[in-house]
Amino acid sequence: MAILKIARIGHPVLRQDAQPVSDLALSELDRLIGDMSETMHAAPGVGLAAPQVLAGVRVVVFRVPADRAGSDGEAVPDTVLINPELTALDDRVVLGWEGCLSVPGLRGLVPRHTRIGYRGLAPDGSRVEGEATGFLARVLQHEVDHLDGILYIDRMHDLRLLVHEDEVDSFRFEDYIESDKNA
Ligand code: NI
């Protein structure tokens, strides 16, 4: 396995539609998945989509470490989803912090559905289906967006909620919500 170079914002691959994976027997796919997992851990990150490592196929890897699961969520081990499809199961959208290995140094408060259904294929070709809430739902929406050339900043309605990662703790979210109300 190898740690791959991660494309950063501005690289055209991050704006392209990734292609569905049609042949799961490809040894190249096994290697890609192994490399993506290793790259995600080395970064470190909680998710990585194939286009971020210059592979234009619909593959994502993700995990939810115990310290990121939140009070209502569960830790999730390394998981691979091939040709993933998401469905919103709830109209409710909440803001939460996101960063991206392809947008280094920044964090944004991004609106995401709180509850989603997901389905796709595991690396062995078996079907995977489930529901996700909380941080996992957020990670999945972020990673699957990468397969459609979408970055988290595209989902933001207010770029004042985009900050340097070192300023997250000093950021005063309430100030902006108040100004929205008065607008
Ligand atoms: Ni990302």
Residues whose N, C-alpha, C, O or C-beta is under 5 A from the ligand:
A	BS01	NI	G99 C100 L101
